[in-house]
Amino acid sequence: MNPLVSVIVPVYKVEDYLDDCIKSIVGQSFTDFELILVDDGSPDRCPAMCDAWAEKDTRIKVIHKKNGGVGSARNEGIKLASGEWVWFIDSDDTITQNALEELSAKTSENPDLIIFNKEKNEVYQKDNRFFDEYYFKYRFGFEPWNKMYKLNIIRENELFFDTRETIGEDLLFNIVYYKYSQKYVFTDLKLYHYTIRENSAMGEKDPKRLEKQLRVYSKIYAFYKNDLNEKTLAQLFIMHLISGINQSNKADLKNGETYSFVQSQLDSYAFNKKAFQKAIHNFLQCENASAAGKMRIKLFFALLNKNVEAAFAVI
């Protein structure tokens, strides 16, 4: 008999954290699950640790693969999964002892997606509030670890993490998954302990960040261009543009190559001016910036229509 939940854990260079992660999963009060450990070619003791755990617990399956990144590791876990639901957990994090019990109880409401540790308990059917009220205001979050997904939705629509992207692959996976799901359950339960490591690359500035952000956007645009109005498509573009700017070194941005790239992006999408202005207005309502920051963003977009180089001078 198949388990209710497949827990997928990508593993790479986390030997100091892996035991705690696995202990928090196998020690759950709810037992109807399988744990898939995906060794992503880890060069340390992690492969042997995974195998040792599998020998101790029959619910654990191990995949050893060549290093390909977290997205490819999750994809291999999806291929092996046999549960009705899938939960992706990072291998340096832990979950509370009752996490699976609490989430399994939410499956009785027949949702397509379960999202935890959000603002309030809520069930809703997808409608035209999706982007304005949930996506743009970050109520879903873009991470996979605070969500449980239906495996049949993933399989039937051939949804996998895009291994060509090194940033935003989780956002891309989620936004595509949302298109195929209709009913969502939010819960404010705090079930996950997130670890910020000293040597984590998350805080590092990437000189290609803006380019990567807009490449992810281009894939979202191609996927949704026939389903969304121009204001929503423009606001998605604005989100990725500002995110790419904010997560880049300012010195990396201020050069002719960047200006030409952004101008070419604007020209390629050719957003209607009225729709673009409405998108800026909506974005500023959602953006968690200071008053001065919002003024800079507003000035940035005012100048962007006239002179890309001048726009980047104020951001």
CORCOR-V544842 format. One record per helix or strand of 3 or more residues. SS is the DSSP state (H for helix, E for strand). FROM is the first residue (numbers start at 1). TO is the last residue. If there is no record, write none. Layout:
BEGIN
SS|FROM|TO ; SS|FROM|TO
END
This chain:
BEGIN
E|5|11 ; H|18|26 ; E|33|40 ; H|46|56 ; E|60|65 ; H|70|80 ; E|85|88 ; H|99|109 ; E|113|116 ; E|122|125 ; H|130|135 ; E|147|150 ; H|151|156 ; H|169|179 ; E|183|187 ; H|209|224 ; H|230|246 ; H|250|253 ; H|256|269 ; H|273|286 ; H|291|304 ; H|308|314
END
